[in-house]
């Protein structure tokens, strides 16, 4: 059954989307998307992705390439910022998942631990800064339930510093970071515009080729280069209290 929620994206939406990707990866993904699109044009035109829509995307991709060539310093600054943020977020989720793992078995026996986990485990990257600090406090609170070989001390010792670093990246960004974001806004905007077209193409093409039962084609229409820096696996919910 067709359906879903739709809304118009504004400039801010495109910028936020674009900030999650390396510009070079966006360019690589766009090139591969155009190649697949041209190859499957005869079929995809029946799903709204014909020559006119492809031509508009080609113009956008070319403009994206020119902007990248004209702004190498901003591209580099964006890449460095993304890599730093990715490393911190990966570390943050690792700490969260270790804490969940260390307490999950006890949570099946002790209602208070299950309730604490349900109330404390962060649900997304935006909550990770406060989450790592709160999770560390659970390790101290429920220390008696931990396996003696689990290294809770290192997680607790790192929590406040890691939480502050994450806050600087995800939350209230300092002036230096904001200057970098302002400098790369134009690139972020166009990265986002390109990504949105590729995302829409992929979703529609997968639906289209499923109708044909063509599993190979369905698999082709997925990202190959666009790994969201902040799309990390979230921990499983704690067992119910």
Helices and strands as residue ranges (DSSP letters): H 11-18, H 23-39, H 41-44, G 45-47, H 51-70, H 72-107, H 111-120, G 125-127, H 128-141, G 143-145, H 152-170, H 175-183, H 185-212, H 215-220
